Each structure stands twice: as C-alpha cells, then as structure tokens.
Amino acid sequence: MATSRVGWFEIPVIDMNRAKLFYEQVFGIKIHEQQFGDTKMGWFPFSDDPEAKGSSGSLVQNTSFYIPSTNGTLVYFSSPGIDDELQKVEAAGGKVLQKKTLINEDIGFMALFLDTEGNRIALHSNA
C-alpha cells in the first residue's frame, strides 16, 4: 500500500432518522438512506474525484452487527475551524465532550463530541 489512509468508515446507529438529522444539522449536509436487507445505511456525501481528500462513509443501522459505543474506534471529521460544528452539536441533540484543543502547532486542533446514538466522534482542523 503506497499510502496509509482510511478508505471508508461506518458509524453504528440505533435510530437512523435521529442520527441522520443530527449529522445533517451539525455538518450542514444531506445524508441519503438505502436499505440492504436487515441493514439500513445513511450515506455521507462523497466525491469520485481521485484528487479529493479524505474518505466517506455511512451511518449503519443493524442491531445484530452494529452497536454504538464511546470506547471503540474514533472517527475524525475534517473541519475548517471546529467552532462552527461544535456550536451545533448540543442543539442537534449531542453533547460536547472536549472543546477545541490545540494538539500542537504543526498538527492543529481537535475536539470530541457524543452523537445522539452514543458514539464518541472527533473533529480536526488546522485553524
């Protein structure tokens, strides 16, 4: 593998409508749903452009395989400045766990929040 980058992520949810509304409000995006048998997925926006940075993923509802957790893998969403998203978290039904914090001058800033499903999620920005 020439690079070590995330190719996809999935965030477990209990209530797809609630989770979808939360992420749409916090990030100002539209999440599209699709059903695959017992699994419901809510797709985050993505680009087919090979030059686009980052990866995409989805919300996933299937109580047999996906259980929200504050102790599992931590997904970092890139942000232009963190403050804009953080101020929307609580209004959307989540909870800010760690305010914008400097990691170091070279790496930038991070913050943590709890989504409506009980997942710990992070934000990262250079500013």
C-alpha positions in Angstrom: 0.0 0.0 0.0 1.5 3.3 -1.1 -0.4 5.4 1.4 -2.0 4.7 4.8 -5.4 6.4 4.6 -8.9 5.5 5.6 -10.9 4.2 2.7 -14.3 4.0 4.4 -16.0 4.4 7.8 -19.3 3.2 9.3 -20.9 4.8 12.4 -23.4 2.5 14.2 -26.8 3.9 15.0 -29.9 2.8 16.9 -32.3 5.3 15.3 -31.5 6.2 11.7 -33.8 9.2 11.5 -32.4 10.7 14.7 -28.8 10.1 13.7 -29.3 11.4 10.2 -30.9 14.6 11.5 -28.1 15.1 14.0 -25.3 14.8 11.4 -27.2 16.8 8.8 -27.6 19.6 11.4 -24.1 19.6 12.7 -22.3 19.4 9.3 -24.9 21.1 7.0 -25.1 18.1 4.7 -27.7 15.8 3.2 -27.5 12.1 4.1 -29.2 9.6 1.7 -30.7 6.4 3.0 -30.6 2.9 1.4 -31.9 -0.4 2.7 -29.9 -3.7 2.2 -32.0 -6.5 3.7 -31.8 -6.0 7.5 -29.3 -3.2 7.2 -30.2 0.4 6.7 -27.4 2.8 5.6 -27.2 6.6 5.5 -24.6 7.7 3.1 -22.4 10.8 3.9 -21.6 12.9 0.8 -18.6 11.7 -1.2 -16.7 12.5 -4.4 -15.5 10.2 -7.1 -12.6 12.6 -7.8 -9.4 10.7 -7.1 -7.8 14.0 -6.1 -10.4 14.6 -3.3 -9.0 14.3 0.2 -10.4 12.2 2.9 -12.9 9.3 2.8 -16.5 8.9 3.0 -18.7 6.5 5.0 -22.2 5.9 6.3 -24.4 5.6 9.3 -25.4 1.9 9.7 -28.4 0.5 11.5 -28.4 -3.2 12.1 -28.8 -4.2 15.8 -27.3 -7.6 15.2 -23.9 -6.2 14.0 -23.6 -2.5 14.8 -23.7 -1.3 18.4 -22.9 2.4 19.2 -20.0 2.8 21.7 -17.9 5.5 23.3 -15.0 3.1 23.7 -14.5 1.9 20.1 -12.7 3.3 17.1 -12.6 7.1 16.9 -13.6 8.8 13.6 -12.2 12.3 12.9 -14.1 14.6 10.7 -12.1 17.3 9.0 -13.3 20.8 9.7 -12.4 24.3 8.6 -12.4 25.6 12.1 -14.2 23.2 14.6 -16.1 26.0 16.4 -18.9 26.1 13.8 -19.7 22.4 14.1 -19.3 22.3 17.9 -21.8 25.1 18.5 -24.4 22.9 16.6 -23.8 19.7 18.5 -25.9 20.3 21.6 -28.7 21.9 19.6 -28.8 18.8 17.4 -29.1 16.5 20.5 -25.5 15.6 21.1 -23.0 16.6 23.8 -19.6 18.3 23.6 -17.1 16.1 25.4 -13.9 18.1 24.8 -13.9 21.7 23.5 -11.5 22.8 20.8 -8.0 21.9 22.0 -4.6 22.5 20.4 -2.8 19.2 19.7 0.3 21.1 18.7 1.3 23.9 16.2 2.1 21.5 13.4 -0.9 19.2 13.7 -3.7 21.7 14.6 -6.8 21.4 16.8 -9.2 18.7 17.8 -12.5 18.3 19.7 -14.7 15.5 20.8 -18.5 15.1 20.9 -21.1 12.4 21.7 -23.7 11.9 18.9 -27.3 11.1 19.5 -26.6 7.4 19.2 -23.9 7.2 21.9 -20.8 7.3 19.7 -17.7 9.4 20.5 -16.8 11.4 17.4 -13.9 13.8 16.8 -13.3 16.9 14.8 -9.9 18.1 13.5 -8.8 21.4 11.9 -5.6 23.2 11.2 -7.1 26.5 12.4 
